Amino acid sequence: RTDGISLSIQPKSTLTAGTSNPNYGAIRASDSWNRIVEKHSKDSKWKNTSSMKSQYICHYNNAKSFKTPWNLEPRRTGTATLKNFCNP
């Protein structure tokens, strides 16, 4: 990205498919976040984990049907909301 480093995620349709069970959705979001952490957190550019998680969960909960890729930006430190397009 021109404005800084970003972890760009292209979610699979199995992740973005809707579910009527909120518990299953929460488990799926948590599990998929844990996979991202496991795969990328040892990278030297990884920082601000709580903000990156906020961005990820925002994308998962609010933007999965219309916004791809999901860009998690380690330089961001605020709370992600749909109003700021999940990147505070």
N, CA, C and O of each residue as an XYZ file, in Angstrom:
352
protein
N       0.843     -1.183      0.000
C       0.000      0.000      0.000
C       0.879      1.233      0.000
O       1.975      1.222      0.560
N       0.417      2.262     -0.606
C       1.206      3.492     -0.689
C       1.338      4.184      0.659
O       2.271      4.962      0.860
N       0.415      3.914      1.593
C       0.446      4.599      2.880
C       1.043      3.750      4.003
O       0.925      4.120      5.171
N       1.677      2.631      3.682
C       2.317      1.815      4.703
C       2.149      0.326      4.478
O       1.523     -0.110      3.512
N       2.718     -0.441      5.384
C       2.678     -1.897      5.324
C       1.278     -2.397      5.647
O       0.585     -1.843      6.500
N       0.877     -3.452      4.951
C      -0.430     -4.034      5.178
C      -0.346     -5.547      5.001
O       0.339     -6.037      4.104
N      -1.043     -6.276      5.858
C      -1.241     -7.704      5.657
C      -2.556     -7.828      4.907
O      -3.626     -7.592      5.467
N      -2.470     -8.196      3.650
C      -3.638     -8.262      2.790
C      -4.180     -9.692      2.771
O      -3.472    -10.625      2.393
N      -5.422     -9.854      3.175
C      -6.037    -11.169      3.294
C      -7.182    -11.289      2.302
O      -8.075    -10.444      2.253
N      -7.138    -12.338      1.525
C      -8.226    -12.656      0.605
C      -8.999    -13.812      1.233
O      -8.592    -14.966      1.099
N     -10.109    -13.523      1.917
C     -10.821    -14.592      2.636
C     -11.472    -15.585      1.677
O     -11.966    -15.219      0.611
N     -11.457    -16.844      2.087
C     -12.120    -17.895      1.318
C     -13.623    -17.813      1.527
O     -14.091    -17.302      2.544
N     -14.363    -18.309      0.574
C     -15.824    -18.255      0.663
C     -16.342    -19.025      1.870
O     -17.407    -18.695      2.392
N     -15.620    -20.038      2.325
C     -16.064    -20.774      3.508
C     -16.020    -19.898      4.750
O     -16.762    -20.136      5.702
N     -15.160    -18.890      4.751
C     -15.079    -17.966      5.882
C     -16.141    -16.880      5.794
O     -16.674    -16.451      6.817
N     -16.446    -16.442      4.604
C     -17.378    -15.326      4.443
C     -18.836    -15.767      4.297
O     -19.738    -14.930      4.291
N     -19.066    -17.063      4.180
C     -20.444    -17.550      4.074
C     -21.200    -17.235      5.355
O     -20.668    -17.389      6.454
N     -22.400    -16.807      5.212
C     -23.209    -16.449      6.367
C     -23.580    -17.655      7.227
O     -23.529    -18.799      6.775
N     -23.946    -17.380      8.447
C     -24.426    -18.410      9.366
C     -25.508    -17.800     10.244
O     -25.426    -16.638     10.640
N     -26.507    -18.592     10.536
C     -27.574    -18.099     11.402
C     -27.255    -18.340     12.876
O     -27.992    -17.897     13.756
N     -26.165    -19.037     13.140
C     -25.781    -19.344     14.514
C     -24.663    -18.399     14.951
O     -23.526    -18.551     14.506
N     -24.963    -17.425     15.814
C     -23.943    -16.458     16.222
C     -22.769    -17.102     16.962
O     -21.643    -16.614     16.876
N     -23.020    -18.185     17.682
C     -21.925    -18.866     18.369
C     -20.940    -19.465     17.367
O     -19.726    -19.374     17.549
N     -21.465    -20.071     16.322
C     -20.598    -20.641     15.294
C     -19.802    -19.531     14.604
O     -18.617    -19.702     14.320
N     -20.447    -18.406     14.336
C     -19.751    -17.281     13.712
C     -18.608    -16.771     14.579
O     -17.528    -16.473     14.069
N     -18.834    -16.670     15.873
C     -17.788    -16.199     16.797
C     -16.629    -17.186     16.854
O     -15.465    -16.785     16.882
N     -16.945    -18.460     16.871
C     -15.895    -19.485     16.886
C     -15.098    -19.442     15.593
O     -13.871    -19.534     15.611
N     -15.791    -19.305     14.477
C     -15.108    -19.248     13.170
C     -14.214    -18.016     13.084
O     -13.102    -18.105     12.564
N     -14.670    -16.873     13.579
C     -13.853    -15.655     13.566
C     -12.620    -15.822     14.446
O     -11.517    -15.449     14.049
N     -12.802    -16.377     15.629
C     -11.685    -16.573     16.548
C     -10.667    -17.566     15.981
O      -9.462    -17.319     16.027
N     -11.148    -18.666     15.458
C     -10.254    -19.675     14.886
C      -9.471    -19.121     13.699
O      -8.266    -19.348     13.586
N     -10.146    -18.403     12.827
C      -9.453    -17.858     11.658
C      -8.438    -16.789     12.067
O      -7.366    -16.701     11.470
N      -8.764    -15.971     13.081
C      -7.798    -14.986     13.588
C      -6.570    -15.697     14.148
O      -5.439    -15.293     13.876
N      -6.790    -16.755     14.931
C      -5.668    -17.495     15.504
C      -4.759    -18.071     14.418
O      -3.546    -18.150     14.611
N      -5.320    -18.467     13.299
C      -4.516    -18.968     12.174
C      -3.666    -17.851     11.563
O      -2.518    -18.079     11.180
N      -4.226    -16.662     11.477
C      -3.470    -15.503     10.970
C      -2.295    -15.215     11.899
O      -1.170    -15.021     11.440
N      -2.555    -15.187     13.201
C      -1.502    -14.921     14.187
C      -0.407    -15.972     14.075
O       0.778    -15.641     14.037
N      -0.798    -17.219     14.022
C       0.169    -18.312     13.942
C       1.054    -18.187     12.705
O       2.259    -18.429     12.768
N       0.468    -17.820     11.622
C       1.209    -17.749     10.358
C       2.074    -16.503     10.230
O       3.151    -16.573      9.638
N       1.633    -15.351     10.771
C       2.302    -14.088     10.459
C       2.927    -13.341     11.635
O       3.711    -12.419     11.411
N       2.616    -13.699     12.865
C       3.043    -12.872     13.995
C       4.549    -12.851     14.255
O       5.031    -11.987     14.988
N       5.284    -13.764     13.682
C       6.736    -13.753     13.865
C       7.446    -12.835     12.861
O       8.660    -12.645     12.936
N       6.699    -12.283     11.947
C       7.264    -11.358     10.966
C       7.711    -10.077     11.670
O       7.036     -9.604     12.585
N       8.820     -9.527     11.257
C       9.365     -8.325     11.900
C       8.449     -7.111     11.756
O       8.574     -6.160     12.527
N       7.549     -7.122     10.805
C       6.649     -5.986     10.592
C       5.354     -6.107     11.398
O       4.537     -5.187     11.405
N       5.171     -7.230     12.070
C       3.962     -7.433     12.879
C       4.065     -6.594     14.146
O       5.060     -6.676     14.866
N       3.046     -5.791     14.420
C       2.957     -5.023     15.665
C       1.511     -4.600     15.857
O       0.676     -4.772     14.968
N       1.224     -4.045     17.030
C      -0.133     -3.589     17.360
C      -1.164     -4.701     17.159
O      -2.167     -4.532     16.466
N      -0.884     -5.835     17.786
C      -1.735     -7.009     17.626
C      -3.192     -6.718     17.958
O      -4.085     -7.177     17.246
N      -3.451     -5.973     19.015
C      -4.851     -5.729     19.391
C      -5.587     -4.915     18.330
O      -6.762     -5.167     18.065
N      -4.916     -3.951     17.726
C      -5.545     -3.180     16.656
C      -5.741     -4.035     15.404
O      -6.764     -3.932     14.728
N      -4.763     -4.871     15.105
C      -4.908     -5.748     13.937
C      -6.048     -6.735     14.141
O      -6.776     -7.049     13.200
N      -6.206     -7.226     15.367
C      -7.326     -8.119     15.654
C      -8.641     -7.360     15.517
O      -9.605     -7.889     14.964
N      -8.692     -6.135     16.010
C      -9.883     -5.313     15.876
C     -10.238     -5.125     14.397
O     -11.407     -5.210     14.021
N      -9.240     -4.874     13.573
C      -9.464     -4.714     12.135
C      -9.996     -6.015     11.525
O     -10.928     -6.000     10.722
N      -9.394     -7.129     11.914
C      -9.808     -8.426     11.376
C     -11.253     -8.748     11.753
O     -12.058     -9.125     10.901
N     -11.569     -8.596     13.028
C     -12.927     -8.909     13.488
C     -13.941     -7.956     12.844
O     -15.054     -8.369     12.519
N     -13.572     -6.707     12.662
C     -14.446     -5.755     11.974
C     -14.730     -6.217     10.548
O     -15.880     -6.224     10.109
N     -13.673     -6.604      9.826
C     -13.871     -7.107      8.471
C     -14.759     -8.348      8.499
O     -15.691     -8.470      7.703
N     -14.471     -9.253      9.403
C     -15.244    -10.490      9.477
C     -16.724    -10.196      9.765
O     -17.604    -10.742      9.099
N     -16.992     -9.349     10.740
C     -18.375     -9.093     11.146
C     -19.135     -8.150     10.231
O     -20.345     -8.300     10.060
N     -18.451     -7.185      9.643
C     -19.160     -6.101      8.956
C     -18.901     -5.972      7.468
O     -19.760     -5.479      6.737
N     -17.754     -6.397      7.010
C     -17.385     -6.074      5.627
C     -17.143     -7.288      4.753
O     -16.716     -7.151      3.607
N     -17.407     -8.467      5.275
C     -17.040     -9.665      4.517
C     -17.812     -9.830      3.215
O     -17.337    -10.501      2.298
N     -18.978     -9.235      3.122
C     -19.773     -9.421      1.906
C     -19.459     -8.402      0.810
O     -19.889     -8.574     -0.331
N     -18.712     -7.343      1.143
C     -18.490     -6.327      0.118
C     -17.073     -5.778      0.042
O     -16.784     -4.975     -0.845
N     -16.190     -6.176      0.929
C     -14.852     -5.591      0.929
C     -13.791     -6.684      0.930
O     -13.626     -7.403      1.914
N     -13.085     -6.797     -0.172
C     -11.920     -7.677     -0.242
C     -10.871     -6.983     -1.097
O     -11.223     -6.267     -2.035
N      -9.622     -7.172     -0.804
C      -9.118     -7.949      0.314
C      -9.318     -7.214      1.630
O      -9.684     -6.039      1.660
N      -9.069     -7.932      2.710
C      -9.073     -7.341      4.039
C      -7.646     -6.920      4.336
O      -6.751     -7.763      4.398
N      -7.425     -5.639      4.520
C      -6.080     -5.141      4.793
C      -5.938     -4.821      6.271
O      -6.615     -3.941      6.803
N      -5.044     -5.551      6.922
C      -4.743     -5.324      8.332
C      -3.464     -4.515      8.384
O      -2.422     -4.948      7.891
N      -3.549     -3.353      8.976
C      -2.439     -2.411      8.943
C      -1.821     -2.271     10.336
O      -2.440     -1.706     11.237
N      -0.597     -2.788     10.511
C       0.033     -2.773     11.830
C       0.341     -1.378     12.357
O       0.538     -1.219     13.562
N       0.389     -0.377     11.512
C       0.683      0.987     11.974
C      -0.523      1.632     12.655
O      -0.377      2.623     13.370
N      -1.695      1.079     12.435
C      -2.923      1.631     13.019
C      -3.042      1.204     14.483
O      -2.688      0.082     14.847
N      -3.544      2.115     15.311
C      -3.639      1.803     16.736
C      -5.036      1.981     17.304
O      -5.261      1.677     18.475
N      -5.961      2.457     16.522
C      -7.305      2.712     17.032
C      -8.202      1.497     16.953
O      -7.761      0.397     16.620
N      -9.467      1.715     17.264
C     -10.472      0.660     17.197
C     -11.147      0.698     15.836
O     -11.598      1.748     15.379
N     -11.208     -0.445     15.207
C     -11.804     -0.549     13.874
C     -13.325     -0.560     13.969
O     -13.905     -1.239     14.816
N     -13.953      0.201     13.088
C     -15.411      0.217     12.976
C     -15.766      0.267     11.501
O     -14.917      0.562     10.660
N     -17.002     -0.017     11.195
C     -17.439      0.076      9.807
C     -17.340      1.521      9.316
O     -17.086      1.769      8.138
N     -17.545      2.473     10.237
C     -17.461      3.897      9.873
C     -16.076      4.270      9.334
O     -15.963      5.113      8.444
N     -15.023      3.643      9.871
C     -13.673      3.914      9.356
C     -13.193      2.782      8.437
O     -11.993      2.578      8.255
N     -14.146      2.064      7.871
C     -13.883      0.981      6.921
C     -12.950     -0.089      7.489
O     -12.171     -0.709      6.765
N     -13.050     -0.287      8.795
C     -12.306     -1.310      9.533
C     -10.820     -1.021      9.640
O     -10.060     -1.891     10.065
N     -10.388      0.167      9.270
C      -8.979      0.547      9.382
C      -8.894      1.914     10.059
O      -8.906      2.949      9.392
N      -8.805      1.909     11.416
C      -8.821      3.161     12.176
C      -7.616      4.055     11.919
O      -7.514      5.136     12.499
